[in-house]
């Protein structure tokens, strides 16, 4: 961490914080602030904040701890959850399995993890992880006991991995960067059946913010302001449409009939067969919220916001029927399982939502 005197064009404070380094999608790392007399930085090893006097960088004057490291993924399988933390540098273990009945936890002994996904029966866990500097990333497919079934190399700048609801197909979204630094990277949306030796399809789009969603019959690939929906397994193009103000998240209904987008302009619901776009206007009085996460079933669309709120909308009308308030920070993951909505947040909690409210299952 450094504090820079702009007028003097010189560094006035510098300190090394080894456990503030690292990156992966959704990670909010390397946050720091300073005044004329003090400096502070987040240490993601223990989700604490370290404070120094500007003239004494060798010795912190205070440590503030007790913050949550946050959750960016939640997967429900049988009587257990698999979660991935957000605020954790890549070299720290970040994936845990939680038994709901007993509360017992098991941590995946693998570091350098970028993203994870799990089949609904819990029999396969996909782990997108680094091999080393300047090397391609790898998707490792593990069985329920944590043993590796297969490993597949992908582009160096891969970001997300996902599984189709039926558990037969998995996919990954990745980047390849051009030699010219200012040129747009190419995003690769790829998917294949478990055990297959090659990709069934590779959709390439130009852009810097790629997203991928899978249904059993279709795949949605989004990069910046372009959305493509492709049929599975034949790879036939079903929809190609621009998305104004880009996208922060994408979801497909289980039957592939609708695609939802969390754009910078708000959530949208799109009918794949016609391309008709329905712009949703969430009713969250007193809140200025940006959509971050999505869960789309054949009946409902759930949208998670940076304020911690969740809205519930009917499909296909988009009518809002509820606003759910159970988180105090960004809602980063939503999933539908066992007839209920589950959400995970930067506040470190997982919530299972019922008809009349919620119950916090686990404070991470």
C-alpha positions in Angstrom: 0.0 0.0 0.0 1.2 3.5 -0.9 0.0 7.0 -0.2 1.1 9.5 -2.9 1.6 13.3 -2.6 0.3 14.5 -5.9 1.7 18.0 -5.6 5.2 16.8 -4.6 4.9 13.8 -7.0 6.4 11.5 -4.3 5.4 8.6 -2.0 4.8 9.7 1.6 3.8 6.4 3.0 4.5 2.8 2.0 3.9 -0.6 3.7 3.7 -4.2 2.6 0.6 -6.2 3.4 1.2 -9.7 2.0 -2.4 -11.0 2.7 -4.1 -8.2 0.8 -3.0 -9.5 -2.6 -5.0 -11.8 -4.9 -7.9 -11.7 -7.3 -10.9 -13.6 -8.6 -14.3 -12.6 -10.0 -16.3 -10.9 -7.3 -13.3 -10.2 -5.1 -13.2 -6.6 -3.7 -9.6 -6.6 -2.7 -6.8 -4.0 -2.2 -9.1 -1.4 -0.6 -7.3 1.4 1.3 -7.8 5.0 2.5 -5.8 7.7 4.1 -6.1 11.1 5.7 -3.3 13.7 6.4 -2.2 11.8 9.5 -3.4 8.1 9.2 -3.7 5.3 6.6 -5.8 2.1 6.6 -6.0 -1.0 4.5 -8.2 -4.2 4.4 -6.4 -7.4 5.2 -8.4 -10.2 3.6 -6.6 -13.0 5.5 -8.9 -12.4 8.5 -11.3 -9.8 7.1 -9.7 -7.1 9.3 -8.6 -3.5 8.9 -5.1 -2.3 9.8 -4.5 1.4 10.7 -1.1 3.2 10.8 0.1 6.7 11.6 1.6 8.2 8.5 4.9 8.8 10.1 5.2 5.2 11.6 4.7 2.7 8.8 6.7 0.1 10.6 4.1 -0.4 13.4 0.3 -0.4 13.0 -1.5 1.5 15.8 -4.8 -0.5 15.6 -6.4 -3.6 14.2 -10.2 -3.8 13.7 -11.5 -7.4 13.2 -14.8 -9.3 13.2 -15.9 -8.4 9.6 -17.3 -11.1 7.3 -15.3 -12.4 4.4 -18.5 -12.6 2.4 -20.0 -15.3 0.1 -20.1 -15.3 -3.7 -21.5 -18.7 -4.5 -24.0 -21.0 -2.9 -25.0 -24.5 -4.2 -27.6 -26.8 -2.5 -27.3 -30.5 -2.9 -29.2 -33.0 -0.7 -28.7 -32.1 2.9 -25.7 -29.9 2.3 -24.5 -26.6 0.9 -21.3 -25.7 -0.9 -20.2 -22.1 -0.6 -17.3 -20.0 -1.9 -16.1 -17.0 0.0 -15.6 -13.6 -1.7 -13.0 -11.8 0.3 -10.2 -14.2 0.2 -7.0 -14.0 -1.7 -6.4 -16.8 -4.2 -3.9 -18.6 -2.0 -6.3 -19.0 0.9 -8.8 -22.0 1.0 -12.2 -20.5 0.1 -14.6 -23.4 -0.7 -16.6 -25.1 2.1 -19.2 -27.8 2.3 -21.8 -27.4 5.2 -24.0 -30.2 6.5 -27.3 -28.6 7.2 -28.5 -31.0 9.9 -25.3 -30.8 12.0 -23.6 -27.7 10.9 -20.4 -29.6 10.3 -18.1 -28.1 7.7 -15.5 -29.5 5.3 -13.0 -27.2 3.5 -11.7 -28.0 0.0 -7.9 -28.4 0.2 -7.2 -26.4 -2.9 -5.9 -22.9 -3.3 -5.8 -20.5 -6.3 -9.5 -21.0 -6.9 -11.3 -18.6 -9.3 -14.8 -20.1 -9.3 -16.7 -23.3 -8.4 -20.0 -25.0 -9.5 -21.7 -28.2 -8.3 -24.2 -30.6 -9.8 -27.5 -30.7 -7.9 -27.0 -34.3 -6.8 -23.7 -33.3 -5.2 -21.7 -35.9 -7.1 -19.5 -33.6 -9.1 -17.7 -30.4 -8.1 -16.1 -28.2 -10.7 -13.2 -26.0 -9.6 -11.7 -23.4 -11.9 -8.2 -22.7 -10.6 -4.8 -21.4 -11.4 -1.8 -23.6 -12.2 0.9 -21.0 -11.9 2.0 -17.6 -13.3 1.4 -17.2 -17.1 -0.1 -20.7 -17.4 -3.6 -21.6 -18.6 -6.3 -22.1 -16.0 -7.7 -25.5 -15.3 -11.2 -26.8 -14.6 -10.9 -29.8 -12.3 -13.9 -32.1 -12.1 -14.0 -33.7 -8.7 -16.2 -36.5 -7.4 -18.2 -36.4 -4.1 -15.1 -37.6 -2.2 -12.9 -34.8 -3.7 -11.0 -37.1 -6.1 -10.2 -35.7 -9.6 -12.2 -37.3 -12.4 -10.9 -35.1 -15.2 -9.0 -31.8 -15.8 -9.4 -29.4 -18.7 -7.2 -26.5 -19.5 -8.9 -23.2 -20.6 -7.7 -19.7 -21.5 -5.5 -17.8 -19.0 -8.2 -15.2 -18.3 -11.1 -17.6 -17.6 -13.6 -16.3 -15.1 -16.7 -18.4 -14.4 -17.8 -22.0 -14.5 -21.4 -23.3 -14.5 -23.4 -26.5 -14.7 -26.7 -27.2 -16.5 -29.7 -28.0 -14.1 -29.9 -31.6 -15.2 -26.2 -32.2 -14.5 -25.2 -33.5 -17.9 -23.4 -30.4 -19.3 -20.9 -28.0 -17.8 -19.4 -24.8 -19.2 -16.8 -22.1 -18.7 -16.5 -18.5 -19.8 -13.0 -17.3 -20.6 -10.9 -14.5 -22.2 -8.0 -14.5 -24.7 -6.3 -11.1 -24.9 -4.9 -9.6 -28.2 -1.3 -8.4 -28.6 -2.5 -4.8 -28.8 -3.2 -3.7 -25.2 -6.1 -1.4 -26.2 -7.9 -3.9 -28.4 -11.0 -5.7 -27.0 -10.3 -9.2 -25.6 -12.2 -12.2 -27.1 -14.6 -14.0 -24.7 -15.1 -17.7 -25.2 -18.3 -19.3 -23.9 -17.6 -23.1 -24.1 -19.5 -26.1 -22.9 -19.4 -29.9 -23.1 -20.9 -33.0 -21.6 -19.1 -34.5 -18.5 -16.5 -37.0 -19.8 -16.4 -35.5 -23.3 -13.0 -35.0 -24.9 -13.8 -31.8 -26.8 -16.1 -28.7 -26.5 -19.5 -29.1 -28.0 -19.5 -25.3 -28.8 -17.3 -22.3 -28.5 -19.2 -18.9 -28.8 -16.8 -16.0 -29.3 -17.7 -12.4 -28.5 -15.7 -9.2 -28.1 -15.9 -7.6 -24.7 -14.5 -7.4 -21.2 -17.3 -8.5 -18.9 -18.3 -12.1 -20.0 -21.2 -14.1 -18.5 -22.5 -17.7 -19.1 -25.6 -19.5 -18.2 -26.7 -23.0 -19.0 -30.1 -24.7 -19.3 -30.4 -28.3 -20.4 -31.5 -27.3 -23.9 -29.7 -23.9 -24.3 -26.8 -21.7 -23.4 -26.6 -17.9 -23.0 -23.4 -16.1 -23.5 -23.0 -12.4 -22.8 -20.1 -10.0 -23.2 -20.5 -6.3 -22.6 -23.5 -5.2 -24.7 -24.1 -8.4 -26.7 -26.2 -11.5 -25.8 -26.2 -14.8 -27.7 -28.4 -17.8 -26.9 -27.5 -21.1 -28.6 -29.3 -24.4 -28.6 -27.8 -27.5 -26.9 -26.6 -30.0 -28.3 -26.8 -28.9 -31.9 -25.3 -25.4 -31.4 -28.0 -23.6 -33.4 -28.3 -19.9 -32.8 -31.6 -19.1 -31.1 -31.2 -15.4 -30.2 -28.7 -12.6 -30.9 -29.5 -9.2 -29.4 -27.7 -6.1 -28.1 -28.0 -5.3 -24.4 -28.0 -1.6 -23.7 -25.6 -0.6 -20.9 -24.1 -4.0 -20.8 -24.7 -6.9 -18.4 -23.6 -7.8 -14.9 -25.3 -11.2 -14.8 -27.3 -13.6 -17.0 -29.7 -16.5 -16.2 -31.8 -19.0 -18.3 -35.1 -20.6 -17.3 -34.8 -24.4 -17.0 -36.7 -24.9 -20.2 -34.6 -22.3 -22.1 -37.7 -20.2 -23.0 -36.5 -17.0 -21.2 -33.3 -15.3 -20.4 -32.8 -12.7 -17.7 -30.1 -10.0 -17.7 -28.9 -7.9 -14.8 -27.7 -4.9 -16.8 -26.3 -1.6 -15.6 -29.7 -0.2 -16.7 -31.7 -2.6 -14.5 -33.0 -6.2 -14.8 -34.5 -7.4 -18.1 -36.5 -10.4 -19.1 -36.2 -11.6 -22.7 -38.3 -14.2 -24.5 -35.9 -16.3 -26.5 -38.3 -17.3 -29.3 -39.2 -13.7 -30.2 -36.4 -11.6 -28.7 -39.0 -9.4 -27.0 -37.4 -7.5 -24.1 -39.2 -6.6 -20.9 -37.5 -3.9 -18.8 -38.3 -4.4 -15.1 -38.8 -1.5 -12.8 -38.1 -2.8 -9.2 -40.1 -1.2 -6.4 -37.6 -0.6 -3.6 -38.7 2.6 -1.9 -35.9 4.7 -0.5 -33.1 2.5 -2.0 -30.8 3.2 -4.9 -29.9 -0.4 -5.9 -28.1 -2.0 -8.8 -28.9 -5.5 -9.9 -26.1 -8.0 -9.3 -27.4 -11.6 -9.3 -30.3 -13.6 -10.8 -32.3 -16.8 -10.4 -34.8 -17.7 -13.1 -37.3 -20.5 -12.8 -40.2 -21.3 -15.2 -42.5 -19.2 -12.9 -40.3 -16.7 -11.1 -37.4 -14.3 -11.6 -35.5 -13.3 -8.5 -33.1 -10.3 -8.7 -30.4 -9.6 -6.0 -29.2 -6.1 -5.5 -26.1 -4.3 -4.0 -28.3 -2.9 -1.2 -29.0 -6.5 0.1 -32.6 -6.5 -1.2 -34.1 -9.2 -3.5 -37.1 -8.7 -5.7 -39.5 -11.4 -6.9 -41.2 -11.1 -10.3 -43.7 -13.3 -12.2 -42.6 -14.9 -15.5 -43.5 -13.9 -18.2 -45.2 -10.6 -17.1 -42.4 -9.2 -15.0 -44.9 -8.1 -12.3 -43.1 -7.7 -8.9 -44.9 -9.6 -6.2 -42.4 -9.2 -3.3 -39.4 -7.4 -2.0 -37.3 -9.6 0.3 -35.0 -8.0 3.0 -32.7 -10.4 4.8 -29.2 -9.3 3.9 -27.2 -6.2 4.9 -24.8 -6.2 2.0 -24.6 -7.2 -1.7 -26.5 -10.3 -2.8 -24.0 -12.1 -4.9 -25.6 -15.5 -5.5 -29.2 -16.8 -5.9 -30.4 -20.4 -6.5 -33.6 -22.3 -6.4 -33.5 -25.7 -4.7 -35.9 -28.0 -2.8 -38.8 -25.7 -3.6 -37.2 -22.6 -2.1 -35.0 -19.6 -2.9 -31.5 -19.6 -1.4 -29.3 -16.5 -1.3 -25.7 -15.7 -0.4 -24.3 -12.3 0.4 -21.2 -10.2 1.0 -22.5 -10.0 4.6 -21.4 -13.7 5.0 -24.8 -15.2 5.4 -26.9 -17.8 3.5 -30.6 -17.4 3.6 -33.3 -20.0 2.8 -36.5 -18.0 2.0 -39.9 -19.4 2.9 -43.4 -18.2 2.1 -43.6 -15.7 4.9 -40.0 -14.7 5.6 -36.5 -16.1 6.0 -34.2 -18.0 8.2 -30.5 -17.4 8.2 -28.9 -20.8 8.0 -25.2 -20.1 8.4 -23.2 -17.0 9.3 -19.8 -17.6 7.6 
